[in-house]
């Protein structure tokens, strides 16, 4: 971690990915306690929402062993948010595209935003919470200096396709670079094709992450038109040939 009084950084493996918490405010005891609480909560969320654990609440719900009303408030909240995302995206976001209940297209963004909220409640005003490349940013990287986020190029390992710059942003990328073709077209049940990656920028990662998943499933042209119709969201797409396009207000530049 950085020197006392000069911020906090923590890296944690949870929910099948790597989370990093980067706090640029002075490392007060309250913030140290908040980081510890946030890490514990991430592992709690993993136990509740994991589709790989047969004893998780989501797995039991998917098998019909419990009902929606028997779930905890946080599970009902996530399921309700998933239903809203499915409606807003015209069905391109779905928790049942693979015929198994899987809210993970929204859960990770929701968890990252919840951690950001925990840190903010403890007094942190300048933070970056990163979960597998999806980020919730608050404040600034340094006084007068906005955050800068590199978007990995999905077809050129080690290369950066664009750099997003700003304050108080959520940045979510869906693509095939790390996990291969894992996002399904909910209308066919087959892996979505056409996009190599889609990055969506908004204010809140819960919705921004879900929208990135939906946009990837739509394909590049439809994704750009749809995101452009949303208030407060912008997108960058890279198709399978490497062509890069973006909405007019995308807050980034080519690398």
MOFEN-V732997 format. One line per field, one symbol per residue. phi: phi as a letter, one per 40 degrees, with the letter a starting at -180 (. if undefined). A space follows every 50 residues. Layout:
# MOFEN-V732997
phi: ???
This chain:
# MOFEN-V732997
phi: .cddgbhbbabacafgabbbbbbccdccdccccccccccccdccccccbc ccbccccccccccgcbbdccccdcccdccccccccccccggccacbccgb cacccbcccccccccdcccccchcbbbbbbbggbbbbbgbcadgbccbbc ccccbbdgcbcabcbibfbbbbbbabccbgcbcccccbgcdcbhbcabbb babbcdccccccccccccgccccccccccccgbbabbbcccgcbbacdcd cabcc
